[in-house]
Amino acid sequence: MSYPSSCLALLNWLNFPHSDIVPAYKKTKSWGIQAVKGLPWARGRSQNTFVAIVDLPEGEHQYKFYVDGQWTHDPAEPVITSQLGTVNNIIQVKKTDFEVFDALMVDSQKCSDMSDLSSSPPGPYHQDAYIPKQEEKFKSPPILPPHLLQVILNKDTGISCDPALLPEPNHVMLNHLYALSIKDGVMVLSATHRYKKKYVTTLLYKPI
């Protein structure tokens, strides 16, 4: 698998008061000496920091900063003394720094391979609506859930309570329609609803 020809490196400079940052100066074993002109610098998160991103190939790179008309180096970063006796900052770009690109490329190839997602044979597909058989249909209504059998209208009201008030219903009893067995030609329907913290039960009497 081939590697990229260069890798991005971050250079930063702590901007001391009244300093004027200009393009950095770099030197490599393979390129000789080269001044990086027009290197774009930007302020970092701190207003006193300048940062720049450069594209560097594999190898050893020496660099300096040109500040206030003088070449200088950053003592907080790794340094090396050149053959001329000057102290430069140094950055190493190793082959292992490119392995992340290999990992990303492998993941990308795996994501793009859709061959093992399905083992269904090729060809057109369609969908048929399921039609239940006659014997599968219910012969009688389903059994009423037991919690709906606790109808508050069927409960006795205590002597000490106002007969016009009903006990507080359970939340599962709300918004259901209840019907009383027809007696004397009258059907009785009831439903309980909640409004904020109040419960209202409505009764409907209908002659049959």
C-alpha positions in Angstrom: 0.0 0.0 0.0 1.4 3.4 -1.0 2.0 6.2 1.5 1.3 9.9 1.0 4.3 11.9 0.0 4.0 14.4 2.8 2.5 14.8 6.2 0.9 17.9 7.9 3.0 19.4 10.8 2.0 22.1 13.2 4.4 25.0 14.0 3.6 27.4 16.8 5.2 30.5 18.2 4.5 32.2 21.5 4.1 35.9 20.6 6.0 37.9 23.1 4.9 41.6 23.5 5.6 43.8 20.5 6.9 40.9 18.4 6.2 40.7 14.7 6.0 37.1 13.3 7.0 36.5 9.7 7.5 33.4 7.6 9.5 30.6 9.2 12.9 29.3 7.9 13.5 25.7 7.5 16.4 23.4 6.4 16.2 19.7 5.5 18.8 17.1 4.6 17.3 16.4 1.2 16.3 20.0 0.2 19.3 22.0 1.5 18.3 25.4 2.8 15.0 27.0 1.8 13.1 30.0 3.1 9.3 29.4 3.4 7.9 32.6 2.0 4.2 33.5 2.3 3.6 30.9 5.1 0.1 31.6 6.4 0.1 32.2 10.1 -3.0 32.4 12.3 -3.7 33.2 15.9 -4.3 30.2 18.1 -6.8 29.9 20.9 -4.6 32.3 22.9 -4.1 35.8 21.4 -0.4 35.5 22.2 0.1 32.4 20.1 0.7 32.1 16.3 0.3 28.7 14.5 1.0 27.5 11.0 0.4 24.1 9.3 3.1 23.0 6.8 3.2 20.0 4.5 6.5 18.0 5.2 7.8 14.8 3.7 9.4 12.0 5.6 12.7 13.0 7.2 14.4 15.5 9.5 13.4 19.1 9.3 15.1 22.1 11.0 13.4 25.4 11.3 13.6 28.9 12.9 11.5 31.9 13.3 12.1 35.4 12.0 10.9 37.8 14.7 11.4 41.5 14.9 14.1 41.4 12.2 16.1 38.6 13.9 16.3 34.8 13.4 15.4 32.9 16.6 14.2 29.5 17.8 11.6 28.3 20.3 13.4 27.0 23.4 10.3 25.1 24.4 10.5 22.8 21.3 13.3 20.2 20.5 16.5 21.9 19.2 19.7 20.9 17.4 22.9 22.6 16.7 23.7 22.8 13.0 27.2 22.5 11.4 27.4 26.3 11.4 26.9 26.4 15.1 23.5 27.9 15.1 20.7 26.5 17.2 17.6 25.5 15.3 14.3 23.8 16.2 13.9 20.3 14.7 11.0 18.1 13.8 11.1 14.5 12.8 8.6 13.1 10.3 8.7 9.3 10.5 7.3 6.6 8.4 5.0 5.5 11.2 3.4 8.9 11.1 1.8 7.9 7.8 0.2 4.7 9.2 -2.9 6.5 10.2 -3.6 7.1 6.5 -3.3 3.3 5.9 -5.8 2.6 8.6 -8.3 5.2 7.3 -7.9 3.7 3.8 -8.6 0.2 5.0 -11.7 1.3 6.9 -12.9 3.2 3.8 -12.5 0.1 1.6 -14.3 -2.1 4.2 -17.2 0.4 4.3 -17.5 0.5 0.5 -17.5 -3.3 0.2 -21.3 -4.1 0.1 -20.9 -7.7 -1.2 -21.3 -9.5 2.2 -24.2 -7.5 3.5 -26.8 -9.8 2.0 -26.9 -13.4 0.8 -30.2 -13.1 -1.0 -30.1 -14.3 -4.6 -30.4 -11.6 -7.3 -33.7 -10.9 -9.0 -36.9 -8.9 -8.5 -38.7 -9.0 -5.2 -42.3 -8.1 -4.2 -44.5 -8.1 -1.1 -47.8 -9.9 -0.6 -50.3 -8.8 1.9 -51.1 -11.4 4.6 -54.7 -12.5 4.5 -55.7 -14.4 7.7 -57.5 -17.7 7.3 -61.1 -18.0 8.4 -60.3 -20.3 11.3 -57.7 -17.8 12.5 -60.3 -15.1 13.2 -61.6 -14.7 16.7 -64.9 -16.4 17.3 -65.6 -14.2 20.4 -64.4 -10.8 21.6 -61.1 -10.7 23.3 -61.0 -11.0 27.1 -61.1 -7.7 28.9 -57.9 -6.7 30.7 -58.3 -7.1 34.5 -57.3 -3.6 35.3 -60.3 -2.2 33.3 -62.7 -4.1 35.6 -62.0 -1.7 38.4 -64.9 0.7 37.5 -65.2 3.5 39.9 -69.0 3.7 39.3 -69.3 0.2 40.7 -67.5 1.1 43.9 -69.4 2.0 47.1 -68.9 5.5 48.4 -68.0 5.9 52.1 -70.5 7.4 54.5 -68.2 10.2 55.4 -67.6 11.2 51.7 -69.7 13.4 49.6 -72.0 11.2 47.5 -71.5 13.5 44.5 -67.7 12.8 44.6 -66.0 9.7 43.3 -62.7 8.2 44.4 -59.6 9.1 42.3 -59.4 6.8 39.3 -56.4 4.9 38.3 -54.6 6.3 35.2 -55.3 3.1 33.2 -59.0 3.8 33.6 -58.9 7.1 31.8 -60.3 7.7 28.3 -62.2 4.5 28.1 -65.9 4.1 27.3 -67.8 1.9 29.8 -71.4 0.6 29.2 -73.9 -0.7 31.8 -76.1 -3.6 30.9 -79.4 -2.4 29.5 -82.1 -2.2 32.2 -85.6 -1.0 31.8 -84.9 0.0 28.3 -82.1 2.4 29.2 -78.5 2.2 28.2 -75.9 3.9 30.5 -72.5 5.0 29.1 -69.7 6.6 31.1 -66.1 7.9 30.5 -63.5 9.5 32.8 -61.1 12.3 31.6 -58.5 14.2 33.4 -58.0 18.0 33.2 -54.8 19.1 35.0 -55.3 17.7 38.5 -59.0 17.2 38.3 -60.9 14.1 37.1 -64.3 14.4 35.4 -66.6 11.4 34.9 -69.5 11.9 32.4 -72.7 9.7 32.4 -74.9 9.4 29.3 -78.4 7.9 29.6 -80.0 6.8 26.4 -83.4 5.2 26.0 -83.5 2.1 23.8 
